[in-house]
Amino acid sequence: MTTARLVMTVAMLAVVLGCSPGGSSGGEAAASCAGVVTYENRDYLPTQDEDFTVGEHLGTARIAECDDTPNDPDVAIPEGTTDAYLVEGRVPAEAIAVGGSPASARLVEIR
């Protein structure tokens, strides 16, 4: 699977599965791991915001392995990597863009 397809799969799974906390036993919320991207020890989640400009290449981000639905092995996301880009007007501690190229990059933010 190409990096761009992996990123798109992660983004689509995040939309389908949701990135908001879900219920768990004991009344505590457990966040979904779908769509989590790590860059410089910070975890980012996808956003629906499409109004951003991709800046310079920052390096490589890690796509976390995720299996939110252990009873459905078809939706597990393997660990991978993707390119990370600066988002103009934002600092990397807030948001970055990730993808196989600047043209295909998606916005991810600290949540």
Secondary structure by P-SEA (a helix, b strand, c coil): ccaaaaaaaaaaaaaaaccccccccccbbbbbccbbbbcccbbbbbbccccccccccccccccccccccccccccccccbbbbbbbccccccccccccccccccbbbbbcc
